[in-house]
Amino acid sequence: MLDRFYLIIDRAAWLPRLLPLGLKLVQIRTKAPDAETRRREIADSLALCKAAGALCVVNDHWQEAIEFGAEWLHLGQEDLDSADLKAIRAAGIRFGVSTANRAELDRALAVDPHHVALGPIWSTVSKDDAAPESGPELLAEWKRIARRPLVAIGGISLDRAPICWTAGADSVAVISDVLSAADPEARLGLWLAAARTWETRA
């Protein structure tokens, strides 16, 4: 089961600051242009999360996920063209797939992922080529069709999160609302408290 709150980071340097606050689910989405830096970011993120008892999801880079013993992986639609799903499964890695429309959802379900992500729910600045926003109303339909854990992503702020959870999202993925905050640690604390409060209501 995925944690209600899912933080996406771009570099491992965030983790010594944020893991001590109780962060339990994080994705390393490194955009490092060179392979050496990318490998180091992924390896360091996995090691830091393991030491803290947190779950680290590797974004896109399935070869490195296998090499460094990741337990979780997240794939975009374009990754499905090249990822060796047989090798990923043989390594015991659970994986999720991003979706933005029904065709992408159908494609994702055809490879039987552990979970699917829908987004962007609202407009986002985290991806230059982001699809049009879907709105939270689509989450209920995705949950009904997918019949597996559902992650909402894109433009989600602290006040919008309950909308997503109510609509059927098991987890909300967040980037800028924490990482771009004036005080990321304080903002993360508010998120973790909100997720715990919601869990007691569910």
C-alpha angles and dihedrals in degrees: 000000000000121000115254090242121053119184121200116204133185099210139025092238088083093064103072087054099045109029094068088061091066102269108165106173124045137158123210107215102175119184094187108151096216126065096228094057092043092053092048093050092051095044093047093047092051092048095047093048093047091052090051095046092246129135116246120198119199114220118222100325100102096165091058090044090058094042095051097041101251117176096202136042136180122209131194122217091261090054090061088069093064111014116112098230092180091057091044091053092044088057089055094245120153113214140193130203131217119235134183103172141017095270090055091047091053090049091049094049090051089069093046102234123191090240142354131222125215121203166233089359089176128010114290138195095204095088126042092205098042118155120243113285114270100201124228092272090079093060093078091053092047091050092051094048100038098047091197136083113309127208122199117208138172131066093000116158130179093266092048096050096083089055089059095044091049091050092056108275112143091198138013119217117214135186119154098028087069107021095045095044119115087241109025093183093054092045092050089051090056091049094050091049091050092049091050091048092050092048091057090053096048 
